[in-house]
């Protein structure tokens, strides 16, 4: 993939979704590509017929790639001037503490979108969200999730767990240390807007599961079955790119809407767990509930009809290549002129314009503060911190 430079204002060529009419597209060597790109024309015509989804809720489950997805969705919210329900001053929304969240920038309206941490509560969302929103749910294989959670929640920052246990070692704890110490494994959280535990059912609890039912497998299975019916798009951590292409298709978005820069996204942890510890983590007493959640969502994800199409997986491969190219270009944007760069049309899209604004979004600093302030400040300048 090679970019073409265009000094013309992209607004003269495309609308909100970054596409232009292929009748005016000419390849780098001047050859008319209209016949070759007929599939792209048909795809874009279909996109025009289907109104893009602009109302959605993401349940932001920790350590499932949710910060990466939040960056994508926040960009879409700002670019399309959506009304957003977001946290105010802090990192998490606590439904019972009104000062912890706000709706903006149009205070008199209900929200179009929610992308920050909040325990999933359908009745609350129906009260403050506009009707017809789509629910985006994230999930991660529980052993991979556990390793990541231990690495993140015990790192040497000012940290609730480290302070409570008076850890002084310079680095995060090892997963094996937590898995073999029940005091750590079942350590609870004290904030009312967060799940009740750090490493115990950490995914299921974000979806609103009652911690008091944690040992009731019938209750867990019933909750998961009900939840699946309330989810419109599942995002698998270990299938991020395919999940994004699926999201794009179901929401009638474009590649420009889903380009991303990964925030701490890893597919494999180097930290090993013993067989005994793995069995312990997946036991009924610990995280079997998360395993049942993952298994059900994973099965549902693979049953989506789009995934049975060979063309879908070719599109995923194409998206991965494009995303690498876009990030490479944006990383050296400061060395280039101020012109717009063009991704030539393919069978999946018409020409796409990579702008300075898109690069700015992609290279927003990794810190939670900056990421939160981006969307919080958009909703209400008084909610930045």
C-alpha positions as CSV (number, residue, x, y, z in Angstrom):
1,X,0.0,0.0,0.0
2,X,1.3,3.4,-1.0
3,X,-0.1,6.8,-0.1
4,X,-0.7,9.5,-2.7
5,X,-0.4,13.1,-1.6
6,X,-3.2,15.6,-2.3
7,X,-2.9,19.2,-1.4
8,X,-6.6,19.7,-2.1
9,X,-8.9,20.2,0.9
10,X,-10.4,16.8,1.5
11,X,-13.8,18.3,2.4
12,X,-14.2,19.1,-1.3
13,X,-14.1,15.4,-2.1
14,X,-15.8,13.5,0.6
15,X,-18.4,13.6,3.4
16,X,-18.2,12.5,7.0
17,X,-17.2,9.0,6.0
18,X,-14.1,9.8,4.0
19,X,-15.2,8.5,0.6
20,X,-15.2,10.0,-2.8
21,X,-17.0,9.2,-6.0
22,X,-15.0,6.6,-7.9
23,X,-15.9,8.3,-11.2
24,X,-13.3,10.9,-10.4
25,X,-10.6,8.5,-9.1
26,X,-7.6,7.9,-11.3
27,X,-4.7,5.6,-10.3
28,X,-1.1,6.7,-9.8
29,X,-0.2,5.8,-13.4
30,X,-3.2,7.6,-14.8
31,X,-5.1,4.4,-15.7
32,X,-8.9,4.5,-15.4
33,X,-9.7,2.1,-12.5
34,X,-13.5,2.3,-12.8
35,X,-14.1,-1.3,-13.9
36,X,-11.6,-2.7,-11.5
37,X,-13.2,-0.9,-8.7
38,X,-16.8,-1.8,-9.4
39,X,-17.0,-3.9,-6.2
40,X,-15.9,-0.8,-4.2
41,X,-18.7,1.3,-5.9
42,X,-21.3,-1.3,-5.0
43,X,-20.0,-1.5,-1.4
44,X,-20.0,2.3,-0.9
45,X,-23.5,2.6,-2.5
46,X,-24.7,0.1,0.0
47,X,-23.0,2.1,2.8
48,X,-24.8,5.2,1.6
49,X,-28.2,3.4,1.7
50,X,-27.6,2.3,5.3
51,X,-27.4,5.1,7.9
52,X,-24.4,4.7,10.1
53,X,-25.1,3.7,13.7
54,X,-24.6,6.8,15.9
55,X,-26.0,5.5,19.2
56,X,-24.0,3.0,21.2
57,X,-22.9,1.9,24.6
58,X,-19.6,0.1,25.2
59,X,-19.3,-1.8,28.5
60,X,-15.7,-0.9,29.2
61,X,-14.3,-4.0,30.8
62,X,-10.8,-3.7,32.2
63,X,-8.0,-5.6,30.5
64,X,-10.0,-6.5,27.4
65,X,-8.7,-4.0,24.9
66,X,-11.3,-1.5,26.0
67,X,-8.9,1.5,26.1
68,X,-8.0,0.9,22.5
69,X,-11.7,0.7,21.5
70,X,-12.5,3.7,23.6
71,X,-10.0,5.7,21.5
72,X,-11.8,4.6,18.3
73,X,-15.3,5.3,19.6
74,X,-14.3,8.7,21.2
75,X,-13.0,9.8,17.8
76,X,-16.3,8.8,16.2
77,X,-18.2,10.7,18.9
78,X,-16.3,13.9,18.5
79,X,-16.2,13.8,14.6
80,X,-19.9,13.2,14.4
81,X,-20.8,15.7,17.3
82,X,-22.6,13.1,19.3
83,X,-23.9,13.7,22.8
84,X,-22.0,11.6,25.3
85,X,-22.5,10.3,28.8
86,X,-19.0,10.4,30.4
87,X,-17.2,10.5,33.7
88,X,-16.5,13.9,35.4
89,X,-13.2,14.5,37.1
90,X,-12.5,10.8,37.7
91,X,-11.9,7.6,35.8
92,X,-15.1,5.7,36.6
93,X,-18.8,6.5,36.5
94,X,-20.8,5.6,39.7
95,X,-24.5,5.7,38.9
96,X,-25.5,6.6,42.4
97,X,-23.1,9.6,42.6
98,X,-24.4,12.1,40.1
99,X,-21.3,14.3,40.3
100,X,-19.2,11.4,38.9
101,X,-20.7,11.8,35.5
102,X,-22.2,14.2,33.0
103,X,-24.0,14.4,29.6
104,X,-22.7,16.8,27.0
105,X,-22.1,18.9,25.1
106,X,-25.8,19.4,24.8
107,X,-27.0,19.2,28.4
108,X,-30.7,19.3,27.5
109,X,-30.5,16.1,25.5
110,X,-30.1,12.5,26.5
111,X,-26.9,10.7,25.5
112,X,-26.1,9.1,22.1
113,X,-23.0,7.2,23.4
114,X,-21.2,5.9,26.5
115,X,-17.6,4.7,26.3
116,X,-16.1,5.1,29.7
117,X,-16.0,2.8,32.7
118,X,-19.5,2.2,34.1
119,X,-21.1,-0.9,35.5
120,X,-23.6,-2.1,32.9
121,X,-27.1,-1.3,34.1
122,X,-29.8,-1.5,31.5
123,X,-32.5,0.3,33.5
124,X,-30.2,3.3,34.1
125,X,-29.1,3.4,30.5
126,X,-32.7,3.4,29.3
127,X,-33.3,6.5,31.5
128,X,-30.3,8.5,30.3
129,X,-29.6,7.2,26.8
130,X,-31.5,8.0,23.6
131,X,-33.6,5.0,22.5
132,X,-32.2,2.4,20.0
133,X,-28.6,2.4,21.1
134,X,-26.4,-0.6,20.3
135,X,-24.5,-2.5,23.0
136,X,-20.9,-3.3,22.3
137,X,-19.5,-6.0,24.7
138,X,-15.8,-6.9,25.2
139,X,-14.5,-10.2,26.5
140,X,-11.1,-11.9,26.9
141,X,-10.0,-15.5,27.6
142,X,-9.9,-15.7,31.4
143,X,-6.3,-16.9,31.9
144,X,-5.0,-14.3,29.6
145,X,-7.2,-11.7,31.4
146,X,-5.9,-12.8,34.8
147,X,-2.2,-12.4,33.8
148,X,-2.9,-9.0,32.4
149,X,-4.9,-7.9,35.5
150,X,-2.2,-9.0,37.9
151,X,0.4,-7.2,35.9
152,X,-1.6,-4.0,35.7
153,X,-3.2,-3.8,39.1
154,X,-0.1,-4.6,41.1
155,X,2.3,-2.4,39.2
156,X,4.4,0.0,41.3
157,X,2.2,3.1,41.2
158,X,0.3,4.6,44.0
159,X,-1.8,1.5,44.3
160,X,-4.6,0.3,46.5
161,X,-3.5,-3.3,46.5
162,X,0.1,-2.6,47.1
163,X,-0.7,-0.1,49.9
164,X,-3.1,-2.6,51.5
165,X,-0.5,-5.4,51.5
166,X,2.5,-3.1,52.0
167,X,4.4,-4.5,49.0
168,X,7.8,-2.9,48.5
169,X,9.1,-5.0,45.5
170,X,10.0,-2.8,42.5
171,X,7.8,-4.5,39.9
172,X,4.3,-5.9,39.6
173,X,3.5,-9.2,41.2
174,X,3.7,-12.5,39.3
175,X,0.4,-14.2,38.4
176,X,1.6,-17.3,40.2
177,X,2.0,-15.3,43.4
178,X,-1.6,-14.1,43.3
179,X,-3.1,-17.4,42.2
180,X,-1.5,-19.2,45.2
181,X,-2.5,-16.6,47.8
182,X,-6.2,-16.5,48.6
183,X,-5.8,-13.1,50.4
184,X,-4.7,-11.6,47.1
185,X,-6.8,-13.7,44.8
186,X,-10.1,-12.6,46.5
187,X,-9.0,-9.1,47.4
188,X,-12.0,-6.8,47.2
189,X,-12.4,-3.3,45.8
190,X,-13.7,-0.5,48.0
191,X,-15.0,2.0,45.4
192,X,-18.8,1.7,45.0
193,X,-18.7,2.3,41.2
194,X,-16.3,-0.6,40.5
195,X,-16.7,-4.4,40.5
196,X,-16.5,-6.0,44.0
197,X,-13.2,-7.8,43.4
198,X,-9.9,-7.2,41.5
199,X,-9.1,-10.7,40.2
200,X,-12.3,-12.6,41.0
201,X,-15.0,-12.5,38.2
202,X,-13.5,-9.3,37.0
203,X,-15.3,-9.5,33.6
204,X,-18.7,-10.8,34.7
205,X,-19.0,-8.1,37.4
206,X,-18.6,-5.2,34.9
207,X,-21.7,-6.5,33.2
208,X,-23.7,-6.0,36.4
209,X,-23.6,-9.5,37.8
210,X,-24.5,-9.7,41.5
211,X,-21.4,-10.7,43.4
212,X,-23.6,-12.4,46.1
213,X,-24.5,-15.0,43.5
214,X,-20.8,-15.8,42.6
215,X,-21.1,-19.5,43.8
216,X,-24.4,-20.1,42.1
217,X,-23.7,-21.6,38.6
218,X,-27.4,-21.6,37.7
219,X,-27.6,-17.9,38.4
220,X,-24.4,-17.3,36.4
221,X,-25.6,-19.2,33.4
222,X,-29.0,-17.4,33.5
223,X,-27.3,-14.0,33.7
224,X,-25.0,-14.8,30.8
225,X,-27.9,-16.0,28.6
226,X,-29.8,-12.8,29.4
227,X,-26.8,-10.6,28.7
228,X,-26.1,-12.2,25.3
229,X,-29.6,-11.2,24.2
230,X,-28.8,-7.5,25.1
231,X,-25.5,-7.4,23.1
232,X,-25.4,-6.2,19.5
233,X,-21.7,-6.6,18.8
234,X,-19.2,-8.7,20.6
235,X,-15.5,-7.8,20.6
236,X,-13.0,-10.6,21.2
237,X,-9.7,-9.5,22.6
238,X,-7.8,-12.2,20.6
239,X,-9.6,-11.2,17.4
240,X,-9.4,-7.4,17.7
241,X,-8.9,-6.6,14.0
242,X,-11.7,-9.0,12.9
243,X,-13.9,-7.6,15.6
244,X,-13.3,-4.1,14.4
245,X,-14.2,-5.0,10.8
246,X,-17.3,-6.7,12.1
247,X,-18.2,-3.6,14.0
248,X,-17.6,-1.5,10.9
249,X,-20.0,-3.7,8.9
250,X,-22.7,-3.9,11.5
251,X,-22.6,-0.2,12.2
252,X,-22.2,0.8,8.5
253,X,-19.0,2.7,9.3
254,X,-15.8,3.0,7.1
255,X,-12.2,2.2,7.7
256,X,-11.5,5.8,8.6
257,X,-13.8,5.2,11.6
258,X,-11.9,2.2,12.9
259,X,-8.2,2.9,12.4
260,X,-6.5,2.7,15.7
261,X,-3.3,2.8,17.8
262,X,-3.0,0.0,20.3
263,X,-2.9,1.0,24.0
264,X,-0.9,-1.7,25.7
265,X,-2.5,-4.4,23.6
266,X,-0.6,-7.8,23.8
267,X,-1.7,-11.1,22.5
268,X,0.6,-13.3,24.7
269,X,1.9,-13.0,28.2
270,X,5.4,-14.3,29.0
271,X,4.4,-15.0,32.6
272,X,3.6,-18.7,33.0
273,X,1.1,-20.2,35.4
274,X,1.4,-23.7,36.8
275,X,-1.2,-26.3,35.7
276,X,-2.4,-26.3,39.3
277,X,-2.9,-22.5,39.3
278,X,-4.7,-22.5,36.0
279,X,-7.1,-25.1,37.4
280,X,-7.5,-23.0,40.5
281,X,-8.3,-19.8,38.5
282,X,-10.9,-21.6,36.4
283,X,-12.5,-23.3,39.3
284,X,-16.1,-22.6,40.5
285,X,-14.7,-20.8,43.5
286,X,-12.7,-18.3,41.4
287,X,-13.3,-17.5,37.8
288,X,-15.4,-20.2,36.3
289,X,-18.1,-17.5,35.8
290,X,-15.7,-15.5,33.6
291,X,-14.9,-18.7,31.6
292,X,-18.6,-19.4,31.1
293,X,-19.0,-15.8,29.9
294,X,-16.1,-16.0,27.5
295,X,-17.2,-19.4,26.1
296,X,-20.7,-18.1,25.5
297,X,-19.6,-14.8,23.9
298,X,-16.8,-16.6,21.9
299,X,-19.4,-19.1,20.5
300,X,-21.8,-16.3,19.7
301,X,-19.0,-14.3,17.9
302,X,-18.0,-17.2,15.7
303,X,-21.6,-17.8,14.8
304,X,-22.0,-14.3,13.2
305,X,-22.8,-15.0,9.5
306,X,-20.2,-12.4,8.3
307,X,-17.4,-14.6,9.6
308,X,-18.3,-17.5,7.3
309,X,-17.5,-15.4,4.2
310,X,-14.0,-15.7,2.8
311,X,-14.3,-12.1,1.6
312,X,-14.7,-11.1,5.3
313,X,-11.3,-12.5,6.2
314,X,-9.7,-11.0,3.2
315,X,-11.1,-7.6,4.3
316,X,-9.6,-8.2,7.8
317,X,-6.2,-8.8,6.2
318,X,-6.5,-5.7,4.2
319,X,-7.5,-3.7,7.2
320,X,-4.5,-4.9,9.2
321,X,-2.2,-3.7,6.4
322,X,-3.9,-0.4,6.1
323,X,-3.8,0.2,9.8
324,X,0.0,-0.4,9.9
325,X,0.4,2.0,7.0
326,X,-1.7,4.7,8.5
327,X,0.2,4.5,11.8
328,X,3.5,4.5,10.1
329,X,2.5,7.6,8.1
330,X,1.1,9.4,11.2
331,X,4.3,8.7,13.2
332,X,6.3,10.7,10.7
333,X,3.6,13.3,9.9
334,X,5.7,16.0,11.4
335,X,8.3,15.4,8.8
336,X,5.9,15.8,5.9
337,X,3.9,18.7,4.4
338,X,0.4,19.6,5.5
339,X,-1.3,18.0,2.5
340,X,-3.8,15.2,2.8
341,X,-2.6,11.7,2.0
342,X,-4.8,9.3,0.0
343,X,-5.2,5.6,0.4
344,X,-6.1,4.4,-3.1
345,X,-9.4,2.7,-3.7
346,X,-9.6,-1.1,-3.2
347,X,-12.4,-3.6,-3.6
348,X,-13.5,-2.8,0.0
349,X,-13.5,1.0,-0.1
350,X,-13.1,4.0,-2.2
351,X,-10.2,6.4,-1.7
352,X,-9.6,7.3,1.9
353,X,-8.1,10.5,3.1
354,X,-5.6,10.4,6.0
355,X,-5.7,13.9,7.6
356,X,-3.7,15.6,10.2
357,X,-6.7,15.5,12.5
358,X,-6.9,11.7,12.2
359,X,-3.2,11.4,13.0
360,X,-3.6,13.6,16.1
361,X,-6.3,11.3,17.4
362,X,-4.2,8.2,16.7
363,X,-1.2,9.6,18.5
364,X,-3.0,10.9,21.6
365,X,-0.7,10.0,24.5
366,X,-1.3,6.8,26.2
367,X,-2.1,8.1,29.7
368,X,-5.6,7.5,31.1
369,X,-5.7,11.2,32.1
370,X,-5.2,12.5,28.5
371,X,-7.5,9.9,27.0
372,X,-10.3,10.7,29.5
373,X,-9.8,14.4,29.2
374,X,-10.2,14.2,25.4
375,X,-13.8,12.9,25.8
376,X,-14.6,14.6,29.1
377,X,-13.5,18.0,27.8
378,X,-15.6,17.5,24.7
379,X,-18.7,16.9,26.8
380,X,-17.9,19.5,29.5
381,X,-14.7,21.5,30.1
382,X,-15.4,21.5,33.8
383,X,-15.0,17.7,33.9
384,X,-11.4,17.6,32.9
385,X,-8.8,16.9,35.6
